[in-house]
Amino acid sequence: MWTMGIDMGTSGCKAVVFDEQFVIRAQSYREYPMHLPGEGLLELDAELVWEGICAVIREANHLSSQPVGAVAVSAIGDVIIPVDEHGDSVRYSIVDFDPRGGEEITAFAKAFGEQRFFNINGMPPLYIGSLAKILYLKEKEPEIFARTRRFASYEDFIVNKMGLPPVASYSELSRTMLFDIRKKDWSDEILDAIPLSRDHLPIPAPSASVIGELGEEMQRSLGFAGPVKVITGGHDMVCAAVGAGLDETDPTMAVDIAGTIEGIVAALPEANTCPAMLENLFPCYVGHTGYVTFSVNLTAGCIVRWYRDFIANADYRACKENGTNFYEYMQRKMDPETPGKLFLLPHFSGSGNPFFDPNGLGAIWGLTLDTDVADIGRAIVEGLAYELRLHLETLERAGMNIRSLRAVGGGAAIDRQLQLKANITGLTVIKGAVAESSAMGAAAYAAVGVGQLKNPAQAYQMVKAKETVFVPDEAAHRRFEEAFKKFRALAYGIHAVEIQ
């Protein structure tokens, strides 16, 4: 049976069809605009997202040479959609990194007890979580709050639009701050403190659960050639990690997803809500069979685009004209064996772990009159790798024992950059063999749901033969160790935070 993974992101959506061996057979992509109602404010039109989802499903089905029998959704987490009794949105959804709700969630967690709050739902009380936005609407937009019949995640919003009950996966709902990660159900304690009824929330289910079968009219409307089962997928970071080979039974290997943002997804053998997890703002939420956590750098690939468009645009145009890979060209001064002289702090649109400061700023330290465009390009690549090391260090303080990374995404395309990551982190780095890992993870859950696979990690095993392994050079790692100490001091000094 061929399966489809739907990858719903912040700026666009994809539908990807996989055969039984998880080879991509058809795919389609659509972008949708972000609504910007004010400086720093970010919103999405959920109805426009649904239109895009419909379009990519139809096109992927049209391009597929065989019928699709099961589909699952990988969706952004944290973002909540207020919907009416018909499942239609009553306002634009506020995107997670929009700062609204920060004051409300801080006050709520303080009154509830921060560690108690974290012990229940595994989410640090940050402005990015769904509850922050719900509290904001309750306080600042009470008419919207009153009109809302359900606070939907994007996974159950899409499923409900397909004509099925509003069911979402545990991993997606773990991002709401309302979910008890140990009981795997909504937390009555947190709901009572808001207050909010369970009736205003989606139906929780494990990933790879059969939600139902599309009705004939919806099946025809979306271009499916035969009966189609809809299966629970998951939060996009989890789906991407599963599609890239995350095995929840192996906590020593993490997945490094390097795209517009960069995230490290790691498996946890059991729920971990120790004080160090909270201090470093790491979530702990339900995966497929166990638990997962992740650390995020909010500005990775977007810094490369900033460099391309504003610093080295003439070089970029020249590379396009002569057929040179610009991203390899920008690394022409980078030596994976030796540190450069500049240090770049990649917090250009706020910082992720362990600070999560929405007002955080980037920095380049070490500029001289001899600094040129290529030096800044090198500093970007090294700075992103140092930031990765910083995140791994804080994960270790929280009890992780990561020994290798599987790297996927745009930031895993250049081998020299992966060797640099290995040398800076001291970990073995494995170049992942998959494209469209989020969609593949969702399709793997769909395959488990219909009995085609026993474990979603099996999907990656079918394609992993193309892996390339980068082992750290011990001498180079020692040289980068000294440079990393300066980077760490820069990061913690700018954020005026003591190392925990």
Order of alpha helices (4+ residues) and beta strands (2+ residues): beta-beta-beta-beta-alpha-beta-beta-beta-alpha-alpha-alpha-alpha-beta-alpha-beta-alpha-beta-beta-alpha-beta-beta-alpha-beta-alpha-beta-beta-alpha-beta-beta-alpha-alpha-alpha-beta-beta-alpha-beta-alpha-beta-alpha-alpha-beta-alpha
